Amino acid sequence: MSGSSAPEELYNAEVVSNERLNDALFVLKVRPDDGAPDFAPGQFINIGLEPRLPEHAGRDGLVKRPYSIASGPSEPLLEFYVRLVENGALTPGLMALEPGDRLWADGRCIGRFTLDTLPEVPAPAERDLVCVATGTGLAPFTSMLREFGPARRAGAPDARFDRMVIVKGVRLAEDLGYAEELEAWDRENDWFTFVPLCSREPDDSGWIGQRGRVGQALESAAFEARCGFALDPARSQIMLCGNPAMVDELEASFAERGFKKHRPRDPGQVHLERYW
């Protein structure tokens, strides 16, 4: 991308690193020229490049897409967890970026999929935060954990939750981005549990974790056995992010168990972010 002919003044951020996790997943870290904009964990930002095909260009000549931020607001870089879309308008260009390359990043972060929108009851000190992701829908939850986990670990009175669980569903074990980081949080903190599942991992691969879909890990007996407590509408706030089919399926499943979708004027326990 170093030879890009896009007007240099449109690009306002520099690539610091671009780590390929496999042939389709990568973690992109970016330093905006004016510093990372303010955001709340769970929000997203638009980033862009000059398109490979002219028909993909927007009015300013760039192709732009929204991405949830995987880094915490206290970190100096913006971090993105991205899956390659074959023949996509933007992701092939993002995957090809190298350190020192330039791109465009919006100066404004948006979105309401944040802990600030959770209802006042239960109080944070009594809240079980259960985060369910498929694919790169994990990004908002890594941001939340990095930002709010240290306060919970320190036993701070302003911690945003009592217990936190991240359930992550992928097809293959090689798609479990951030697994080492999340496993370390799980190993070192009794208030945090990481539950990875693989739905299509070959039987002879050596994978010793759970197999199946995320809904199986959320069934009452399985969840309580793994996490040490029960899902309870009085304590649990459920955040779903990822494949729309997964979100719809779990929203219906939770409704049958007494959980309802949260709305500002009608507080509930289930919060949704459909993530393509």
C-alpha beads as a LAMMPS data file, in Angstrom:
LAMMPS data file: protein, C-alpha beads

276 atoms
275 bonds

1 atom types
1 bond types

-500.0 500.0 xlo xhi
-500.0 500.0 ylo yhi
-500.0 500.0 zlo zhi

Masses

1 110.0

Atoms # bond

1 1 1 0.000 0.000 0.000
2 1 1 3.001 2.311 0.261
3 1 1 2.538 3.486 -3.332
4 1 1 -1.053 4.566 -2.827
5 1 1 -2.107 7.518 -4.981
6 1 1 -4.803 8.708 -2.587
7 1 1 -4.330 12.370 -1.627
8 1 1 -2.008 12.324 1.350
9 1 1 -4.087 14.857 3.230
10 1 1 -6.967 12.375 3.495
11 1 1 -4.850 9.882 5.402
12 1 1 -4.503 10.822 9.053
13 1 1 -3.272 7.657 10.767
14 1 1 -0.258 5.344 10.597
15 1 1 -0.093 1.577 10.818
16 1 1 2.027 0.457 13.758
17 1 1 1.575 -3.296 13.294
18 1 1 -0.533 -5.744 11.330
19 1 1 -0.428 -9.250 12.803
20 1 1 -1.825 -12.084 10.705
21 1 1 -3.393 -14.749 12.874
22 1 1 -4.164 -16.994 9.898
23 1 1 -5.069 -16.597 6.237
24 1 1 -8.257 -14.697 7.036
25 1 1 -7.846 -13.024 10.446
26 1 1 -5.580 -10.165 11.449
27 1 1 -5.082 -7.635 14.235
28 1 1 -4.404 -4.118 12.958
29 1 1 -2.928 -1.455 15.264
30 1 1 -3.116 2.166 14.189
31 1 1 -1.809 5.457 15.575
32 1 1 -3.960 8.476 14.578
33 1 1 -1.878 11.578 13.913
34 1 1 -3.802 13.568 16.531
35 1 1 -3.984 10.714 19.048
36 1 1 -6.724 8.171 19.559
37 1 1 -10.144 9.813 19.862
38 1 1 -12.169 9.464 23.033
39 1 1 -14.454 6.436 23.090
40 1 1 -16.254 4.061 25.407
41 1 1 -15.461 0.335 25.241
42 1 1 -17.939 -1.220 22.815
43 1 1 -18.025 1.697 20.382
44 1 1 -16.844 1.611 16.778
45 1 1 -15.064 3.917 14.358
46 1 1 -14.942 4.243 10.576
47 1 1 -11.614 3.649 8.852
48 1 1 -10.829 3.819 5.152
49 1 1 -8.443 3.527 2.224
50 1 1 -8.347 4.373 -1.424
51 1 1 -10.381 1.546 -3.043
52 1 1 -8.971 -1.014 -5.401
53 1 1 -11.979 -0.543 -7.676
54 1 1 -13.335 2.945 -8.499
55 1 1 -16.941 1.857 -7.983
56 1 1 -16.218 1.288 -4.297
57 1 1 -15.156 4.895 -3.714
58 1 1 -17.247 7.256 -1.658
59 1 1 -17.699 10.935 -2.318
60 1 1 -14.214 11.746 -1.032
61 1 1 -12.565 8.963 -3.021
62 1 1 -12.148 6.543 -0.111
63 1 1 -13.913 3.330 0.823
64 1 1 -14.862 3.372 4.510
65 1 1 -16.274 0.795 6.891
66 1 1 -17.081 0.732 10.633
67 1 1 -15.028 -1.465 12.962
68 1 1 -15.443 -2.052 16.662
69 1 1 -12.375 -1.056 18.659
70 1 1 -10.622 -3.940 20.415
71 1 1 -8.231 -1.769 22.447
72 1 1 -9.147 0.037 25.625
73 1 1 -9.593 3.829 25.765
74 1 1 -6.496 4.120 27.964
75 1 1 -4.260 2.617 25.262
76 1 1 -2.394 4.926 22.859
77 1 1 -3.232 2.912 19.723
78 1 1 -6.479 1.892 18.073
79 1 1 -6.665 -1.872 17.632
80 1 1 -8.967 -3.723 15.243
81 1 1 -9.776 -7.423 14.968
82 1 1 -10.614 -8.018 11.313
83 1 1 -11.683 -10.913 9.129
84 1 1 -10.799 -10.834 5.444
85 1 1 -13.796 -10.639 3.122
86 1 1 -12.780 -12.270 -0.148
87 1 1 -13.151 -9.695 -2.937
88 1 1 -14.357 -7.192 -0.358
89 1 1 -14.093 -3.469 -0.916
90 1 1 -11.841 -2.734 2.075
91 1 1 -10.525 -5.736 4.011
92 1 1 -8.051 -6.957 1.331
93 1 1 -6.431 -3.519 1.443
94 1 1 -6.384 -3.472 5.228
95 1 1 -4.809 -6.915 5.340
96 1 1 -2.037 -5.768 2.975
97 1 1 -1.058 -2.790 5.125
98 1 1 2.439 -2.790 6.601
99 1 1 3.976 -0.781 9.447
100 1 1 4.454 2.787 8.333
101 1 1 1.623 2.696 5.793
102 1 1 -1.098 5.293 6.043
103 1 1 -4.899 5.154 6.171
104 1 1 -7.864 7.289 7.148
105 1 1 -9.534 7.057 10.566
106 1 1 -12.557 9.047 11.630
107 1 1 -12.095 11.414 14.535
108 1 1 -15.404 10.362 16.064
109 1 1 -16.368 7.047 17.669
110 1 1 -20.008 6.071 17.906
111 1 1 -22.300 3.311 19.144
112 1 1 -24.426 2.466 22.178
113 1 1 -23.199 -1.095 22.799
114 1 1 -21.438 -0.011 25.978
115 1 1 -21.647 -0.566 29.717
116 1 1 -22.875 3.011 30.071
117 1 1 -26.226 1.936 28.615
118 1 1 -26.794 -0.907 31.089
119 1 1 -29.665 -0.381 33.546
120 1 1 -28.990 0.940 37.038
121 1 1 -30.326 -2.296 38.542
122 1 1 -28.515 -4.467 39.379
123 1 1 -25.822 -2.201 40.747
124 1 1 -22.379 -2.802 39.192
125 1 1 -21.108 -4.457 42.375
126 1 1 -23.859 -7.090 41.997
127 1 1 -23.736 -7.423 38.210
128 1 1 -22.774 -10.560 36.322
129 1 1 -21.661 -9.438 32.873
130 1 1 -22.031 -12.262 30.342
131 1 1 -20.573 -11.453 26.913
132 1 1 -21.252 -13.762 23.972
133 1 1 -19.396 -13.382 20.677
134 1 1 -18.910 -15.120 17.382
135 1 1 -16.019 -14.308 15.071
136 1 1 -14.639 -10.790 15.286
137 1 1 -17.634 -9.800 17.399
138 1 1 -15.198 -10.380 20.249
139 1 1 -13.626 -6.931 19.785
140 1 1 -15.992 -4.894 22.012
141 1 1 -15.498 -7.339 24.858
142 1 1 -11.693 -7.244 24.775
143 1 1 -11.984 -3.474 25.001
144 1 1 -14.308 -3.739 28.014
145 1 1 -12.081 -6.263 29.759
146 1 1 -8.886 -4.285 29.218
147 1 1 -10.472 -1.049 30.424
148 1 1 -12.556 -2.259 33.344
149 1 1 -10.816 -5.495 34.328
150 1 1 -7.984 -3.836 36.272
151 1 1 -10.435 -2.032 38.576
152 1 1 -12.262 -5.289 39.278
153 1 1 -8.972 -7.077 39.889
154 1 1 -7.998 -4.391 42.377
155 1 1 -11.332 -4.649 44.164
156 1 1 -12.091 -0.997 43.435
157 1 1 -15.483 0.219 44.663
158 1 1 -16.244 1.694 41.229
159 1 1 -15.711 -1.602 39.339
160 1 1 -18.261 -2.039 36.562
161 1 1 -19.191 -5.654 37.354
162 1 1 -18.811 -8.371 39.950
163 1 1 -18.215 -11.310 37.607
164 1 1 -17.515 -11.378 33.875
165 1 1 -17.780 -14.206 31.382
166 1 1 -16.791 -14.183 27.711
167 1 1 -18.209 -17.000 25.601
168 1 1 -16.522 -17.089 22.189
169 1 1 -17.713 -19.274 19.318
170 1 1 -15.692 -20.025 16.175
171 1 1 -15.587 -22.741 13.555
172 1 1 -11.946 -23.758 14.010
173 1 1 -9.482 -23.411 16.876
174 1 1 -7.164 -21.362 14.663
175 1 1 -9.884 -18.687 14.601
176 1 1 -9.691 -18.128 18.378
177 1 1 -8.013 -14.750 18.261
178 1 1 -7.039 -13.267 21.641
179 1 1 -7.225 -16.733 23.217
180 1 1 -3.907 -16.431 25.067
181 1 1 -4.840 -13.055 26.524
182 1 1 -8.282 -14.241 27.633
183 1 1 -6.947 -17.501 29.031
184 1 1 -4.474 -15.494 31.131
185 1 1 -7.279 -13.357 32.547
186 1 1 -9.211 -16.549 33.338
187 1 1 -6.237 -18.211 34.978
188 1 1 -5.317 -15.221 37.132
189 1 1 -8.759 -13.952 38.218
190 1 1 -11.516 -15.958 39.885
191 1 1 -14.135 -13.402 38.818
192 1 1 -13.452 -13.911 35.090
193 1 1 -14.239 -16.947 32.936
194 1 1 -13.367 -17.508 29.283
195 1 1 -15.392 -20.159 27.440
196 1 1 -14.167 -20.869 23.885
197 1 1 -16.087 -23.246 21.615
198 1 1 -15.269 -24.673 18.190
199 1 1 -18.132 -25.892 16.021
200 1 1 -16.199 -27.548 13.165
201 1 1 -12.814 -28.448 14.583
202 1 1 -11.700 -31.879 13.261
203 1 1 -11.976 -34.669 15.840
204 1 1 -8.301 -35.584 15.456
205 1 1 -6.917 -32.048 15.764
206 1 1 -5.885 -32.210 19.394
207 1 1 -8.342 -29.512 20.465
208 1 1 -9.341 -30.346 24.052
209 1 1 -11.784 -27.496 24.624
210 1 1 -15.531 -27.463 24.166
211 1 1 -17.099 -28.304 20.834
212 1 1 -20.386 -26.997 19.552
213 1 1 -22.168 -23.680 19.302
214 1 1 -22.269 -20.871 21.834
215 1 1 -25.858 -21.650 22.807
216 1 1 -24.741 -24.973 24.264
217 1 1 -22.376 -23.240 26.691
218 1 1 -25.251 -21.048 27.853
219 1 1 -27.579 -23.905 28.761
220 1 1 -28.233 -23.747 32.492
221 1 1 -26.352 -26.849 33.626
222 1 1 -23.364 -26.327 31.319
223 1 1 -23.007 -22.661 32.217
224 1 1 -23.219 -23.206 35.957
225 1 1 -20.739 -26.087 35.820
226 1 1 -18.178 -24.019 33.896
227 1 1 -18.687 -20.587 35.461
228 1 1 -19.691 -21.459 39.006
229 1 1 -22.913 -19.482 39.099
230 1 1 -26.319 -19.494 37.426
231 1 1 -27.658 -17.097 34.839
232 1 1 -30.193 -15.034 36.736
233 1 1 -32.337 -12.181 35.319
234 1 1 -31.960 -10.382 38.645
235 1 1 -28.125 -10.264 38.373
236 1 1 -27.077 -11.055 34.820
237 1 1 -26.644 -8.637 31.949
238 1 1 -26.208 -10.451 28.644
239 1 1 -24.352 -8.818 25.752
240 1 1 -24.542 -10.549 22.357
241 1 1 -22.259 -9.530 19.484
242 1 1 -21.665 -11.323 16.221
243 1 1 -23.480 -13.234 13.527
244 1 1 -27.078 -11.953 13.268
245 1 1 -28.437 -15.505 13.215
246 1 1 -26.683 -16.235 16.518
247 1 1 -27.974 -13.014 18.045
248 1 1 -31.552 -13.715 16.978
249 1 1 -31.407 -17.322 18.169
250 1 1 -30.041 -16.440 21.594
251 1 1 -32.377 -13.498 22.052
252 1 1 -35.308 -15.881 21.587
253 1 1 -33.722 -18.505 23.838
254 1 1 -33.125 -16.036 26.639
255 1 1 -36.673 -14.711 26.339
256 1 1 -37.923 -18.202 27.131
257 1 1 -35.788 -18.118 30.296
258 1 1 -37.166 -14.812 31.589
259 1 1 -34.643 -12.410 30.070
260 1 1 -35.850 -9.551 27.882
261 1 1 -34.228 -7.143 25.464
262 1 1 -33.070 -3.950 27.108
263 1 1 -34.612 -0.658 26.028
264 1 1 -33.936 2.722 27.659
265 1 1 -37.549 3.120 28.747
266 1 1 -38.086 -0.561 29.449
267 1 1 -34.967 -1.922 31.158
268 1 1 -34.021 -5.510 30.443
269 1 1 -31.075 -7.865 30.513
270 1 1 -30.203 -8.580 26.863
271 1 1 -28.152 -6.167 24.721
272 1 1 -27.582 -6.781 21.013
273 1 1 -25.002 -5.864 18.381
274 1 1 -25.445 -7.625 15.028
275 1 1 -21.968 -7.852 13.534
276 1 1 -21.467 -8.920 9.943

Bonds

1 1 1 2
2 1 2 3
3 1 3 4
4 1 4 5
5 1 5 6
6 1 6 7
7 1 7 8
8 1 8 9
9 1 9 10
10 1 10 11
11 1 11 12
12 1 12 13
13 1 13 14
14 1 14 15
15 1 15 16
16 1 16 17
17 1 17 18
18 1 18 19
19 1 19 20
20 1 20 21
21 1 21 22
22 1 22 23
23 1 23 24
24 1 24 25
25 1 25 26
26 1 26 27
27 1 27 28
28 1 28 29
29 1 29 30
30 1 30 31
31 1 31 32
32 1 32 33
33 1 33 34
34 1 34 35
35 1 35 36
36 1 36 37
37 1 37 38
38 1 38 39
39 1 39 40
40 1 40 41
41 1 41 42
42 1 42 43
43 1 43 44
44 1 44 45
45 1 45 46
46 1 46 47
47 1 47 48
48 1 48 49
49 1 49 50
50 1 50 51
51 1 51 52
52 1 52 53
53 1 53 54
54 1 54 55
55 1 55 56
56 1 56 57
57 1 57 58
58 1 58 59
59 1 59 60
60 1 60 61
61 1 61 62
62 1 62 63
63 1 63 64
64 1 64 65
65 1 65 66
66 1 66 67
67 1 67 68
68 1 68 69
69 1 69 70
70 1 70 71
71 1 71 72
72 1 72 73
73 1 73 74
74 1 74 75
75 1 75 76
76 1 76 77
77 1 77 78
78 1 78 79
79 1 79 80
80 1 80 81
81 1 81 82
82 1 82 83
83 1 83 84
84 1 84 85
85 1 85 86
86 1 86 87
87 1 87 88
88 1 88 89
89 1 89 90
90 1 90 91
91 1 91 92
92 1 92 93
93 1 93 94
94 1 94 95
95 1 95 96
96 1 96 97
97 1 97 98
98 1 98 99
99 1 99 100
100 1 100 101
101 1 101 102
102 1 102 103
103 1 103 104
104 1 104 105
105 1 105 106
106 1 106 107
107 1 107 108
108 1 108 109
109 1 109 110
110 1 110 111
111 1 111 112
112 1 112 113
113 1 113 114
114 1 114 115
115 1 115 116
116 1 116 117
117 1 117 118
118 1 118 119
119 1 119 120
120 1 120 121
121 1 121 122
122 1 122 123
123 1 123 124
124 1 124 125
125 1 125 126
126 1 126 127
127 1 127 128
128 1 128 129
129 1 129 130
130 1 130 131
131 1 131 132
132 1 132 133
133 1 133 134
134 1 134 135
135 1 135 136
136 1 136 137
137 1 137 138
138 1 138 139
139 1 139 140
140 1 140 141
141 1 141 142
142 1 142 143
143 1 143 144
144 1 144 145
145 1 145 146
146 1 146 147
147 1 147 148
148 1 148 149
149 1 149 150
150 1 150 151
151 1 151 152
152 1 152 153
153 1 153 154
154 1 154 155
155 1 155 156
156 1 156 157
157 1 157 158
158 1 158 159
159 1 159 160
160 1 160 161
161 1 161 162
162 1 162 163
163 1 163 164
164 1 164 165
165 1 165 166
166 1 166 167
167 1 167 168
168 1 168 169
169 1 169 170
170 1 170 171
171 1 171 172
172 1 172 173
173 1 173 174
174 1 174 175
175 1 175 176
176 1 176 177
177 1 177 178
178 1 178 179
179 1 179 180
180 1 180 181
181 1 181 182
182 1 182 183
183 1 183 184
184 1 184 185
185 1 185 186
186 1 186 187
187 1 187 188
188 1 188 189
189 1 189 190
190 1 190 191
191 1 191 192
192 1 192 193
193 1 193 194
194 1 194 195
195 1 195 196
196 1 196 197
197 1 197 198
198 1 198 199
199 1 199 200
200 1 200 201
201 1 201 202
202 1 202 203
203 1 203 204
204 1 204 205
205 1 205 206
206 1 206 207
207 1 207 208
208 1 208 209
209 1 209 210
210 1 210 211
211 1 211 212
212 1 212 213
213 1 213 214
214 1 214 215
215 1 215 216
216 1 216 217
217 1 217 218
218 1 218 219
219 1 219 220
220 1 220 221
221 1 221 222
222 1 222 223
223 1 223 224
224 1 224 225
225 1 225 226
226 1 226 227
227 1 227 228
228 1 228 229
229 1 229 230
230 1 230 231
231 1 231 232
232 1 232 233
233 1 233 234
234 1 234 235
235 1 235 236
236 1 236 237
237 1 237 238
238 1 238 239
239 1 239 240
240 1 240 241
241 1 241 242
242 1 242 243
243 1 243 244
244 1 244 245
245 1 245 246
246 1 246 247
247 1 247 248
248 1 248 249
249 1 249 250
250 1 250 251
251 1 251 252
252 1 252 253
253 1 253 254
254 1 254 255
255 1 255 256
256 1 256 257
257 1 257 258
258 1 258 259
259 1 259 260
260 1 260 261
261 1 261 262
262 1 262 263
263 1 263 264
264 1 264 265
265 1 265 266
266 1 266 267
267 1 267 268
268 1 268 269
269 1 269 270
270 1 270 271
271 1 271 272
272 1 272 273
273 1 273 274
274 1 274 275
275 1 275 276
